[in-house]
């Protein structure tokens, strides 16, 4: 039969082992479930308490293993032993049936687990503990409860929540009013009821509690006692919020994050990791990052990486790895060590970003620096570089170079009559045909507008340059298929020779340009050597002198 707590919680004593020397509260620390189990056993002193009863009292009826209950009982015994080495004799186990507290409930102020001893137990708890009678009057409260509700110097015993609220600053009234309602909910449920409650302190602070209220009833079903356990979860909620924010940042980070243990085994990756590498989290957890190796780096590279990481605690640099689909890609990698408070290595964190797009853009910009954007032909800068190489070879091999300056005849009329879109398409088609008309060793370049330059290296005579110029003119006379229209145009070419005409590219370009205009003024669709233009000038000057 369940024993009753007497009014005011006075008179609750247990007669068992005498001559006990009590320890301080700091030496006895029962967890909430342990305290709940102990109270249930005390309330049923001398009576077998089933596993189901303990589960209902301490775990709220949730599924719990026998081993969990056994560990809880063992914890109670070992902690009570801090007060008396014979405390374990107060408990009996009937295997397969339940547990029994074998003390008695009679007055004996000198015996173990009298009211003083029980107070030591509940005051050792960091959680607040309250015992209320059927009318909601506070019978017993531990020091944690008194401190939380600022009742340490207040006459609280025997008062209800509303009466206590009148003794405290207004900030406490909302929570005490809520307590009255949640108490009634626990009584109505007739089983442990859990809630989360927030207490606004009079100093402006705020505490959050995980509260479990367990109602106890007499044999006739009437209300007996309400046991209230409140666990302060303020810091836990803050930590969880910080963790949530960290997880959110990690999950939404555009950079991939991979965490390994101290043995360099992957334990966690974020969403960006999957996007970049193609590997899902469950495909890489438990593996070594060497599965991503591109095999582009030798052993010395990784030896140097680990030496710096172990010495400085961090390594950063560019590295090539392999994605799940086999693609080899460059990434910027930052690896750092993580150590615990004792300075022991516990993790590595690798943060990296895919450099593929950056490398592609760099290559594109490098390409555009040396090529014409419209026709993709070499521009003046690359032409200059090719000329220097060809010039050096020509001097070494006693060869000649030819610079051909080309201009489309009447190109302006194409833009005027058909629009710049057709004009651009014509230039692109012209460029492809021009490339096909020359040798592989020759360089075709677009200088500006409809002006093109062809560099012919390694020539033995000007006759070779003339043959190539004739072939170009012949190929360019054929109609250009521009989709909606076909256009036929002629081209004028001016030719300057190295080393006969000039020693450098700029001078040769000027001479070839001059010769091109000479060809254009002679009807277009033909070529002229600068030497011919100069010879014509010399003849004209001689005739004028005569």
Secondary structure by P-SEA (a helix, b strand, c coil): ccccccccccccccccccbbbbbccccccccaaaaaaaaaaaaaccccccaaaaaaaccccccccaaaaaaaaaaaaaaaaaacccccccccccccccccccccccccccccccaaaaaaaaaaccbbbbbbccccccccccaaaaaaacccccccccccaaaaaaaccccaaaaaaaaaaaaaaaaaaccbbbbbbbbbccccbbbbbbbbbbbbbcccccccbbbbbbbbaaaaaaaaaaaaaaaaaaaaccbbbbbbccccccccccaaaaaaccccccccccccccccccccccaaaaaaaaaaaaaccbbbbbbbbccccccccccbbbbbbbbcccccccbbbbbbbbaaaaaaaaaaaaaaaccccccccccaaaaaaaaaaaaaaaaaacbbbbbbbbbbcaaaaaaacccaaaaaaaaaaaaaaaaaaccccbbbbbccccbbbbbbcccccaaaaaaaaaaaaaaaacccccccbbbbbbbbbbbbbcccccccaaaaaaaaaaaaaaaaaacccccccaaaaaaaaaaaaaaaac
